[in-house]
Amino acid sequence: MIRYTLACEAGHGFESWFPSSDSYDDQVARGFVTCPVCGSARVGKGMMAPAIARSGRGAEAPAVATPPQPAEVVPQLATTEPEQRLRALMQALRAEATKGADDVGPRFPEEARRMHYGEAETRAIYGQASLDEARALLDEGIAVAPLPPAPDERH
């Protein structure tokens, strides 16, 4: 089962469960998914976070929302007002953190180590690192933190 956060064209937010993403797509296409507040059948998916199962308790696979296709989302309902505020805050945080910093891309772990061990000039950098690479950096005493994702109008 997948739980989707949905919103209608009037911006009313609600949640609904579906057996699969295909079932959601089929029900929306047939007009079966309607807003419980105003009855509108023009609904789209809102921003979702995956459900992360706890380890050691018969963990189930996490339910992950698939990104909406452009034709699926009504332009004026891209997000609810709280989601728009959250996106703006995340964009501002990312802009401030990357302002004046060098994007070193996938060389991030290597460059962070070089700076930490005095092999390169210390400066603000950002880039990509896997979870294992980030953990290894932290284990070495190298301070790293994740950045909010880059803005993307479809997500």
PyRosetta script that sets phi, psi and omega in degrees:
from pyrosetta import init, pose_from_sequence

init()
pose = pose_from_sequence("MIRYTLACEAGHGFESWFPSSDSYDDQVARGFVTCPVCGSARVGKGMMAPAIARSGRGAEAPAVATPPQPAEVVPQLATTEPEQRLRALMQALRAEATKGADDVGPRFPEEARRMHYGEAETRAIYGQASLDEARALLDEGIAVAPLPPAPDERH")
pose.set_psi(1, 144.2)
pose.set_omega(1, 178.5)
pose.set_phi(2, -123.3)
pose.set_psi(2, 131.8)
pose.set_omega(2, 175.9)
pose.set_phi(3, -102.1)
pose.set_psi(3, 123.8)
pose.set_omega(3, 178.1)
pose.set_phi(4, -110.2)
pose.set_psi(4, 140.5)
pose.set_omega(4, 169.0)
pose.set_phi(5, -88.2)
pose.set_psi(5, 124.0)
pose.set_omega(5, -174.5)
pose.set_phi(6, -122.1)
pose.set_psi(6, 163.1)
pose.set_omega(6, 174.7)
pose.set_phi(7, -147.3)
pose.set_psi(7, 145.2)
pose.set_omega(7, 177.3)
pose.set_phi(8, -91.5)
pose.set_psi(8, 176.4)
pose.set_omega(8, -178.7)
pose.set_phi(9, -63.6)
pose.set_psi(9, -21.1)
pose.set_omega(9, 178.1)
pose.set_phi(10, -87.3)
pose.set_psi(10, -2.8)
pose.set_omega(10, 177.5)
pose.set_phi(11, 90.4)
pose.set_psi(11, 7.7)
pose.set_omega(11, 177.0)
pose.set_phi(12, -73.5)
pose.set_psi(12, 125.5)
pose.set_omega(12, 179.6)
pose.set_phi(13, -94.7)
pose.set_psi(13, 144.7)
pose.set_omega(13, 176.6)
pose.set_phi(14, -160.2)
pose.set_psi(14, 168.6)
pose.set_omega(14, 179.4)
pose.set_phi(15, -120.4)
pose.set_psi(15, 154.4)
pose.set_omega(15, 175.7)
pose.set_phi(16, -153.3)
pose.set_psi(16, 150.4)
pose.set_omega(16, 179.5)
pose.set_phi(17, -101.9)
pose.set_psi(17, 144.5)
pose.set_omega(17, 178.8)
pose.set_phi(18, -137.8)
pose.set_psi(18, 148.4)
pose.set_omega(18, 178.4)
pose.set_phi(19, -63.2)
pose.set_psi(19, -30.7)
pose.set_omega(19, -178.6)
pose.set_phi(20, -162.2)
pose.set_psi(20, 168.2)
pose.set_omega(20, 177.3)
pose.set_phi(21, -67.0)
pose.set_psi(21, -32.4)
pose.set_omega(21, 176.5)
pose.set_phi(22, -63.7)
pose.set_psi(22, -38.9)
pose.set_omega(22, 178.4)
pose.set_phi(23, -64.2)
pose.set_psi(23, -42.0)
pose.set_omega(23, 176.6)
pose.set_phi(24, -58.6)
pose.set_psi(24, -51.2)
pose.set_omega(24, -178.4)
pose.set_phi(25, -56.3)
pose.set_psi(25, -44.0)
pose.set_omega(25, -178.9)
pose.set_phi(26, -65.1)
pose.set_psi(26, -45.2)
pose.set_omega(26, -178.0)
pose.set_phi(27, -66.2)
pose.set_psi(27, -38.7)
pose.set_omega(27, 177.7)
pose.set_phi(28, -66.2)
pose.set_psi(28, -43.8)
pose.set_omega(28, -179.5)
pose.set_phi(29, -61.1)
pose.set_psi(29, -32.3)
pose.set_omega(29, -178.7)
pose.set_phi(30, -90.1)
pose.set_psi(30, 0.5)
pose.set_omega(30, 177.5)
pose.set_phi(31, 78.2)
pose.set_psi(31, 18.0)
pose.set_omega(31, -177.8)
pose.set_phi(32, -83.8)
pose.set_psi(32, -16.8)
pose.set_omega(32, -179.9)
pose.set_phi(33, -97.1)
pose.set_psi(33, 115.9)
pose.set_omega(33, -177.7)
pose.set_phi(34, -128.7)
pose.set_psi(34, 155.5)
pose.set_omega(34, 178.3)
pose.set_phi(35, -69.8)
pose.set_psi(35, 129.2)
pose.set_omega(35, 179.0)
pose.set_phi(36, -71.9)
pose.set_psi(36, -14.1)
pose.set_omega(36, -179.5)
pose.set_phi(37, -88.9)
pose.set_psi(37, -51.7)
pose.set_omega(37, -174.1)
pose.set_phi(38, -114.8)
pose.set_psi(38, -7.8)
pose.set_omega(38, 177.7)
pose.set_phi(39, 82.9)
pose.set_psi(39, 1.9)
pose.set_omega(39, -179.4)
pose.set_phi(40, -64.6)
pose.set_psi(40, 138.4)
pose.set_omega(40, 176.6)
pose.set_phi(41, -94.4)
pose.set_psi(41, 1.2)
pose.set_omega(41, 177.4)
pose.set_phi(42, -90.2)
pose.set_psi(42, 88.1)
pose.set_omega(42, -177.0)
pose.set_phi(43, -123.2)
pose.set_psi(43, 159.1)
pose.set_omega(43, 176.9)
pose.set_phi(44, -148.9)
pose.set_psi(44, 165.8)
pose.set_omega(44, -179.3)
pose.set_phi(45, -76.5)
pose.set_psi(45, 141.6)
pose.set_omega(45, 174.0)
pose.set_phi(46, -94.8)
pose.set_psi(46, -174.6)
pose.set_omega(46, 178.8)
pose.set_phi(47, -68.4)
pose.set_psi(47, 135.6)
pose.set_omega(47, -175.8)
pose.set_phi(48, -126.2)
pose.set_psi(48, 150.3)
pose.set_omega(48, 170.3)
pose.set_phi(49, -113.6)
pose.set_psi(49, 140.8)
pose.set_omega(49, 179.7)
pose.set_phi(50, -68.1)
pose.set_psi(50, 149.0)
pose.set_omega(50, 174.8)
pose.set_phi(51, -84.1)
pose.set_psi(51, 116.3)
pose.set_omega(51, -177.4)
pose.set_phi(52, -97.5)
pose.set_psi(52, 121.9)
pose.set_omega(52, -179.5)
pose.set_phi(53, -76.6)
pose.set_psi(53, 145.6)
pose.set_omega(53, 177.1)
pose.set_phi(54, -78.7)
pose.set_psi(54, 141.5)
pose.set_omega(54, 179.6)
pose.set_phi(55, -77.1)
pose.set_psi(55, 150.1)
pose.set_omega(55, 175.1)
pose.set_phi(56, 83.0)
pose.set_psi(56, 5.1)
pose.set_omega(56, -179.3)
pose.set_phi(57, -126.7)
pose.set_psi(57, 42.4)
pose.set_omega(57, -177.8)
pose.set_phi(58, 61.9)
pose.set_psi(58, 49.0)
pose.set_omega(58, -172.7)
pose.set_phi(59, -57.7)
pose.set_psi(59, 134.2)
pose.set_omega(59, 175.3)
pose.set_phi(60, -95.5)
pose.set_psi(60, 161.3)
pose.set_omega(60, 176.9)
pose.set_phi(61, -64.8)
pose.set_psi(61, 139.0)
pose.set_omega(61, -179.2)
pose.set_phi(62, -67.5)
pose.set_psi(62, 145.3)
pose.set_omega(62, 174.8)
pose.set_phi(63, -88.1)
pose.set_psi(63, 124.4)
pose.set_omega(63, -178.0)
pose.set_phi(64, -121.0)
pose.set_psi(64, 130.4)
pose.set_omega(64, 178.9)
pose.set_phi(65, -75.1)
pose.set_psi(65, 135.9)
pose.set_omega(65, 175.7)
pose.set_phi(66, -83.1)
pose.set_psi(66, 144.5)
pose.set_omega(66, -179.0)
pose.set_phi(67, -62.9)
pose.set_psi(67, 141.1)
pose.set_omega(67, 179.2)
pose.set_phi(68, -68.5)
pose.set_psi(68, 145.7)
pose.set_omega(68, 175.0)
pose.set_phi(69, -81.3)
pose.set_psi(69, 150.3)
pose.set_omega(69, -175.5)
pose.set_phi(70, -51.9)
pose.set_psi(70, -39.1)
pose.set_omega(70, -177.5)
pose.set_phi(71, -73.5)
pose.set_psi(71, -17.1)
pose.set_omega(71, -176.5)
pose.set_phi(72, -76.6)
pose.set_psi(72, -30.2)
pose.set_omega(72, -172.9)
pose.set_phi(73, -100.9)
pose.set_psi(73, 127.9)
pose.set_omega(73, 175.3)
pose.set_phi(74, -71.6)
pose.set_psi(74, 126.9)
pose.set_omega(74, -173.3)
pose.set_phi(75, -48.6)
pose.set_psi(75, -43.7)
pose.set_omega(75, -175.4)
pose.set_phi(76, -77.2)
pose.set_psi(76, -4.3)
pose.set_omega(76, -179.5)
pose.set_phi(77, -113.3)
pose.set_psi(77, 22.5)
pose.set_omega(77, -176.5)
pose.set_phi(78, -47.1)
pose.set_psi(78, -41.5)
pose.set_omega(78, 177.7)
pose.set_phi(79, -151.8)
pose.set_psi(79, 160.7)
pose.set_omega(79, 174.4)
pose.set_phi(80, -79.9)
pose.set_psi(80, 168.8)
pose.set_omega(80, -178.2)
pose.set_phi(81, -59.1)
pose.set_psi(81, -45.5)
pose.set_omega(81, 178.2)
pose.set_phi(82, -61.8)
pose.set_psi(82, -37.2)
pose.set_omega(82, 178.2)
pose.set_phi(83, -66.0)
pose.set_psi(83, -38.8)
pose.set_omega(83, 178.1)
pose.set_phi(84, -63.1)
pose.set_psi(84, -41.2)
pose.set_omega(84, 178.4)
pose.set_phi(85, -65.1)
pose.set_psi(85, -42.6)
pose.set_omega(85, 179.0)
pose.set_phi(86, -62.3)
pose.set_psi(86, -44.7)
pose.set_omega(86, 178.2)
pose.set_phi(87, -59.7)
pose.set_psi(87, -43.1)
pose.set_omega(87, -179.5)
pose.set_phi(88, -63.0)
pose.set_psi(88, -42.1)
pose.set_omega(88, 178.2)
pose.set_phi(89, -64.5)
pose.set_psi(89, -42.2)
pose.set_omega(89, 179.3)
pose.set_phi(90, -65.0)
pose.set_psi(90, -40.5)
pose.set_omega(90, 178.0)
pose.set_phi(91, -64.3)
pose.set_psi(91, -41.5)
pose.set_omega(91, 179.2)
pose.set_phi(92, -65.4)
pose.set_psi(92, -40.8)
pose.set_omega(92, 177.8)
pose.set_phi(93, -62.1)
pose.set_psi(93, -46.2)
pose.set_omega(93, 179.7)
pose.set_phi(94, -63.1)
pose.set_psi(94, -43.4)
pose.set_omega(94, -179.3)
pose.set_phi(95, -61.7)
pose.set_psi(95, -43.0)
pose.set_omega(95, -179.9)
pose.set_phi(96, -67.0)
pose.set_psi(96, -41.5)
pose.set_omega(96, -178.1)
pose.set_phi(97, -68.7)
pose.set_psi(97, -31.2)
pose.set_omega(97, -177.4)
pose.set_phi(98, -95.6)
pose.set_psi(98, -9.0)
pose.set_omega(98, -180.0)
pose.set_phi(99, -63.1)
pose.set_psi(99, 121.9)
pose.set_omega(99, 178.7)
pose.set_phi(100, 76.6)
pose.set_psi(100, 4.1)
pose.set_omega(100, 179.5)
pose.set_phi(101, -98.5)
pose.set_psi(101, 154.4)
pose.set_omega(101, 178.5)
pose.set_phi(102, -92.6)
pose.set_psi(102, 130.0)
pose.set_omega(102, 174.4)
pose.set_phi(103, -84.1)
pose.set_psi(103, 108.9)
pose.set_omega(103, -178.6)
pose.set_phi(104, -100.0)
pose.set_psi(104, 4.8)
pose.set_omega(104, 174.8)
pose.set_phi(105, 57.5)
pose.set_psi(105, -136.9)
pose.set_omega(105, -176.7)
pose.set_phi(106, -70.9)
pose.set_psi(106, -7.5)
pose.set_omega(106, 177.9)
pose.set_phi(107, -82.6)
pose.set_psi(107, 6.3)
pose.set_omega(107, -175.2)
pose.set_phi(108, -53.1)
pose.set_psi(108, -52.6)
pose.set_omega(108, -178.1)
pose.set_phi(109, -59.2)
pose.set_psi(109, -43.1)
pose.set_omega(109, -179.7)
pose.set_phi(110, -63.4)
pose.set_psi(110, -45.4)
pose.set_omega(110, -177.2)
pose.set_phi(111, -69.0)
pose.set_psi(111, -37.8)
pose.set_omega(111, 177.9)
pose.set_phi(112, -62.9)
pose.set_psi(112, -41.1)
pose.set_omega(112, 177.6)
pose.set_phi(113, -65.7)
pose.set_psi(113, -43.7)
pose.set_omega(113, -179.8)
pose.set_phi(114, -58.8)
pose.set_psi(114, -42.2)
pose.set_omega(114, 179.3)
pose.set_phi(115, -68.6)
pose.set_psi(115, -42.6)
pose.set_omega(115, -177.9)
pose.set_phi(116, -62.0)
pose.set_psi(116, -39.0)
pose.set_omega(116, -177.4)
pose.set_phi(117, -92.9)
pose.set_psi(117, 11.0)
pose.set_omega(117, 174.4)
pose.set_phi(118, 77.1)
pose.set_psi(118, 15.5)
pose.set_omega(118, -179.7)
pose.set_phi(119, -88.3)
pose.set_psi(119, -11.1)
pose.set_omega(119, 178.7)
pose.set_phi(120, -143.7)
pose.set_psi(120, 155.5)
pose.set_omega(120, 178.9)
pose.set_phi(121, -63.7)
pose.set_psi(121, 136.1)
pose.set_omega(121, 178.6)
pose.set_phi(122, -72.2)
pose.set_psi(122, 130.0)
pose.set_omega(122, 179.5)
pose.set_phi(123, -157.3)
pose.set_psi(123, 168.3)
pose.set_omega(123, 177.8)
pose.set_phi(124, -77.9)
pose.set_psi(124, 127.6)
pose.set_omega(124, 178.0)
pose.set_phi(125, -135.0)
pose.set_psi(125, 160.6)
pose.set_omega(125, 169.8)
pose.set_phi(126, -149.1)
pose.set_psi(126, 160.8)
pose.set_omega(126, -178.2)
pose.set_phi(127, 175.4)
pose.set_psi(127, -155.6)
pose.set_omega(127, -177.1)
pose.set_phi(128, -110.3)
pose.set_psi(128, 142.9)
pose.set_omega(128, 174.1)
pose.set_phi(129, -150.7)
pose.set_psi(129, 142.0)
pose.set_omega(129, 175.4)
pose.set_phi(130, -73.5)
pose.set_psi(130, 167.3)
pose.set_omega(130, 177.9)
pose.set_phi(131, -59.8)
pose.set_psi(131, -41.8)
pose.set_omega(131, 178.6)
pose.set_phi(132, -64.1)
pose.set_psi(132, -40.4)
pose.set_omega(132, 178.2)
pose.set_phi(133, -64.5)
pose.set_psi(133, -42.1)
pose.set_omega(133, 179.3)
pose.set_phi(134, -64.4)
pose.set_psi(134, -41.0)
pose.set_omega(134, 177.8)
pose.set_phi(135, -63.5)
pose.set_psi(135, -41.3)
pose.set_omega(135, 179.2)
pose.set_phi(136, -62.8)
pose.set_psi(136, -41.2)
pose.set_omega(136, 177.3)
pose.set_phi(137, -61.5)
pose.set_psi(137, -45.8)
pose.set_omega(137, 179.0)
pose.set_phi(138, -62.2)
pose.set_psi(138, -40.1)
pose.set_omega(138, 178.1)
pose.set_phi(139, -62.0)
pose.set_psi(139, -29.3)
pose.set_omega(139, 178.4)
pose.set_phi(140, -83.9)
pose.set_psi(140, -1.5)
pose.set_omega(140, -180.0)
pose.set_phi(141, 86.8)
pose.set_psi(141, 16.0)
pose.set_omega(141, 179.8)
pose.set_phi(142, -95.6)
pose.set_psi(142, 117.7)
pose.set_omega(142, -177.0)
pose.set_phi(143, -73.7)
pose.set_psi(143, 122.8)
pose.set_omega(143, 175.2)
pose.set_phi(144, -137.2)
pose.set_psi(144, 156.0)
pose.set_omega(144, 177.7)
pose.set_phi(145, -147.7)
pose.set_psi(145, 146.8)
pose.set_omega(145, 178.1)
pose.set_phi(146, -73.8)
pose.set_psi(146, 149.4)
pose.set_omega(146, 174.9)
pose.set_phi(147, -98.6)
pose.set_psi(147, 150.0)
pose.set_omega(147, 170.8)
pose.set_phi(148, -61.2)
pose.set_psi(148, 152.5)
pose.set_omega(148, 179.5)
pose.set_phi(149, -61.5)
pose.set_psi(149, 154.5)
pose.set_omega(149, 176.4)
pose.set_phi(150, -65.0)
pose.set_psi(150, 148.8)
pose.set_omega(150, -179.0)
pose.set_phi(151, -61.0)
pose.set_psi(151, 138.0)
pose.set_omega(151, 178.1)
pose.set_phi(152, -145.6)
pose.set_psi(152, 117.4)
pose.set_omega(152, -174.9)
pose.set_phi(153, -60.3)
pose.set_psi(153, -23.7)
pose.set_omega(153, -177.3)
pose.set_phi(154, -86.2)
pose.set_psi(154, -10.0)
pose.set_omega(154, -175.3)
pose.set_phi(155, -122.4)
pose.dump_pdb("model.pdb")
